[in-house]
Amino acid sequence: MALTAGCGTAASSACPVRPVPYGAASQLRAAGELGGLPAEAELRRYMNDYGAERAALRAACGG
């Protein structure tokens, strides 16, 4: 019973993690650095995945 106690609706509506906010200057710098990578760089795929995860987290957490 204790293992399922955290599975109720009240717990699922809480947002345990919030995306870290990045300022405009930091975002511009990151975009420039990412833009400097070769088109086939694996880091580009990682960053796309990270962006999608952040968007989903913002949508789930109302922010």
C-alpha positions, 0 to 999 in steps of 0.5 A: 500500500505504501508503494502506491500512495504517491500515485493519486491524482493530487500527486500527479498534478504537482510539478516536481521539476521546473525547467531552468530559466535561461536569459536572452543573452545566454540563449543567443550565445548557446544558439551561436555555439550550436549553429557553429557545429557541423550539421551532422553533429550528434550534439544537435540531436541531443539539443533537439531532444532536450528542447522537446523535453523542456517544452513538454515539461513547461506544458505539463507544469503550466509554465 
